[in-house]
Amino acid sequence: KVGKIAGCLVTEGTIKKGKKIRLLRDNVVVHSGDLETLKRHTEEAKEVNQGMECGISIKDYNDIQENDIIECFNIESTPRKLEEKPNQ
């Protein structure tokens, strides 16, 4: 039903449900997309902290292999600002 679930260890930071992810294989981005499920001990989790193990499945992607690295990131949008230059 769910597809492929990767058993993972969070080595740095926090992984949060609903965030964007990048899958790296040999330091090359293989896939970029959405985190579909995040599980901790067979139960759904909202976030998993550094040093903890979890299960991750990626939306519309099943080619997860051993030693792949999954990075979790946020996309933030900041409005542009006009700045006046001082007279020279």
Order of alpha helices (4+ residues) and beta strands (2+ residues): beta-beta-beta-beta-beta-beta-beta-beta
